[in-house]
Amino acid sequence: MSQTLKAIYRDGAFIPQTPCDFPDGVEVEITIRAPNLIPPKVTDPEERRRLMDELIQNMLDNPIPENAPRLTREELHERR
């Protein structure tokens, strides 16, 4: 039986994001296809640290306003 599922990898386990009708304990084979992962172009550790520090500083300089609308989990994960 073949079935395609979407899953999130969290804390060492794949968590299905679509319904799955396999019985408990069944062995499956997983093929990982992660098109959103982009290898870093910067390989120098010092440059990477500088870029990370710059990103953190930008986040600190531009905080989310306290009166910003609160999004629900469904809104945050909505696929368009």
Summary of the structure (lengths in Angstrom):
residues: 80
radius of gyration: 19.1
end to end distance: 29.7
largest distance: 52.2
contacts: 79
relative contact order: 0.07
helix: 26%
strand: 10%
